[in-house]
Structure formats: structure tokens, C-alpha cells
């Protein structure tokens, strides 16, 4: 049953991202970009169906990552702090203090799949190395997302120029969320996480190329 669940999850992950990319490439970018919030919500469900929360501390750690994401993003959107001056578009759904609720979920997703992928690369032998690689994987994801985010009406920086402060903040906050996750989750879900990270990364990289 576990193998079937993982195989179905992986199939859906790649089906959605390949279909979305082909739709944007050959049909209508704006139309398929409108499903961004649906995609994020679906990916979060898939991830958590393959993810175990075994204690209250683990639940609190996931909630803390959500709050870190929402609070830092709120400071950025409303006061131009941490990341720079930017605002969110409409394709990420309901907003709370100018920040889409799904952005908090996205911080959880990226933290978890980056940490689990880093754990796969390091064979989970060193927490410090796993934290550093996990944060770098999060930063790499942001690098490929930023250029296409305005086109997808996800978010837009002032003058459409992404400041260096954004990337520095991503790295620092990534180190914090990676530390929280890795200290509380020693057993990692690898297969679905690696596939989801790869699908996200290839999807945004491909959009950059077109």
C-alpha cells in the first residue's frame, strides 16, 4: 500500500507539472498560471499524505515554519523589510495582511522537500551539512522562480528588479527553517520529496528558457 501511494503520488506530481508546462508553452500561459494556487494546494496534500507527524513537537515545528514564512513575508510586503519591496499578485489565492496563505504552506513544502533531498545527498550523516545543503537547495529554487514569478502573477518586485537582499534573506531564513526541521525529523521521507523538488525545479527552469 505504501509503495502504491508513493507511485501514485509521483505520477501525479510529474503529470501536473509536465501538463502545466506544455499548456503554458503551447496553449495559454495566463490560463494555466491561474491554476498556480490549485497546484500548490495539491502538492501540499500529496506531500503530507506521504509525511508522518509523530509528536506534538513535530507538529509545532511545522507550524513554526509556517509562521516564520508568513511573518517575514508580511514584513516584506507591508514594510519593504527583509526581502525588499514587492507585492503579491492574484494567482496564489487568499491573502492575509497582503501575503497569500499558500505562501506559508509553500515555505513548509520547500523546507521539507529541500531538507529531505539534502538528507538523501548527505546520507543523513551530518545534520550541519544537511542543513547547509538544504538551505542552498531552497535558495536555488528561489533563483529559478524569481524571473518567471511576475509573468505568472505570483509576485513582483519594485521595478521588476530582485534585490540581493532577497537572496540573502532566503539563505538565512532557509538555514533557520532547515535547522528546525532537521532537529525534529530524523527519519526523512525521500522518494516523493526528491521527485517533488525535481519537478518544481525543472518546471521553473524550463519556463525561464522559454
N, C-alpha and C positions, 0 to 999 in steps of 0.2 A: 504493500500500500504506500509506504514512504517513497519507494522508487518511482511508482506511478505518479504520485503527487509532484515529485520533483521534475519528472519528464514532462508532465502536462504544463507545469509552471514555466519550464524552459521553452517549450514550444510556443506558449502564449507570448512570452517576452519577445522572442525573435519575430513571431508573426506580426505583432503590433508595431514593432519598430521598423521592420522591413516594409510593411504595408504603408505605414505613415510616411516613410522616406520616399517611396515610389509615388505615393499620392501627391506629395509636395513637389516632386520633380516633374511628373507628367500631367498632373491634373490641376490642382489649385492649392498653392501654398497657404493662402489665408484660410481656406475652408478647413484643411487638415490641422493647421495651427490652432484652430478653435477647439480642438479636442485635447489640447495640452493638459488641462486640469483633469480630464477623464483618464488620460494616460497615467498621470502621476498617482491618482487615486487607485487605479487598477494595479499599478506596480507596487504600491504600498500594501495592498491586500495580499498580493502574491508573496511579497517578502515576508509578511507576518504570518502567513499560513505555513511557512517553512521555518519559522523562528520561534524559539521557546523562551518564555519568561518564567523562570523557576523560583523567583523570590520577589519580595516587596522591594528590595534594594535594586534589583534589576529593572523593575517597573519604574521606580523613582529615577533611575539613571536615564532611561529613555525619555521620561517626561522632562528631565532637566535639560537634555539635549534639545528638545522641542522649545523649551522656554529660552534657552540661550540663543537659539536661532531667531525666535520671534522678537526678543528684546533688542538684540543687536541690530536686526533689520529695521525695527521700529525707530531706533536712534538714527539709523542711516537715512531712512525715508523722510522722517519728520524734521531732523536737525542737521543732516549732512555730515553726521559723525561716523567714524569707524571706516565705512566703505567709500564715502564720497557722496556727491549729490546725485540722486537718482530717484526714479519713481516706477511703480509697477503698472503694467498695462492691465487689460481686462481678461486675458486668456488663462489666468491662474485662479479665477473664481473669487469667492467671498473674501473681503479684506477686513482686517481688524487693526485699527489705527494705521491704515494705509498699507498694511502688509497682508498678503494673501495667507489664509490659514494653511494652505497647502505648502507654503514655503517652510513653515515649521516642520511639516511632515517630510519635506524634501531634505532638510538638514538631518533628520533621523535616517532617511534612506541612504543618503550619501555617506554619512558616518558609518553606518552598519556595513554597507557593501564595500566601502573602501577599507575598513578595518579587517573584514573577513578576507578580502582579496590580498591585503598586505600579510595577513596571517598565513595564507597559502604560500606566498612568496618567501616568507621567512621560516616556514615550517613551524611557526608559533614558538620558536626557541628563545626569542628575546622580546619582551614587552616593549622596551625602549625603541628597538629597531622597528618593531611593528607599528608603534605609534607614529614614528617619523615617516615611514613609508606610507602609512595610511593618510597622514596629513598631506603628503606630497601628491597622492592619488586624488584627494579632494581638490587640491589646487589645480592639478592637471585637468580635471573635469571642468572647473570654472574657466580655465583658459579656452577650452573649445566651446563652451556655452556662451560666453560674453559676446563674441562677434555676431552671433545669429539671434540673440535674445530680442533685440529691437524689432527685427523682421518678423519674429513670432509673436510680437506684442506681449512679451513676458515682462521685461523691464527695460528701462532706457536711462543711461547716464546723461548728465547735462552735456550738451554739445556732442553727444554720442561718443565721448572720449572716456574710456575706462581709466581712472587714475591708478597709479601704482599702489596707493593706499588700500585699494580694494583687494589686490592680490596679497599684500602683506597681512591684511586683516583675515583673509581666508586662511592663510597659513597658520596664524596664531590661534584663531578660533578652532581650526581643524585640529591643532595639537591638543587643545583643551577637550574637545568632544571625543577625540580618539583616546585620550587618557582615561576619561570617564568610562567609555565603553570597554576598553581592554582590561581595566582593573576589575570590572564586574562580570565580564563574559569571557571566561577562559576557554569554554567549548564553543567553537565557531561553526556556523553553517557556511560551507564553502561553495558548493556546486551552483546553487541558484544565485548567490551573491556575485560570483565571478562572471556568470553569464549576464546578469543584470548590469554590472559595471561595464562589461564589454559592449553590450547593446547600446547603453547610453552614450558611451564614448565614441563608438563608431557612427552612431546616428548623428551626433552633433558635428563630428569631424567631417562626415560626408556632406552635411549641409554647408559647412564652411567652404568646401571645394566647389559647390555649385552656386 
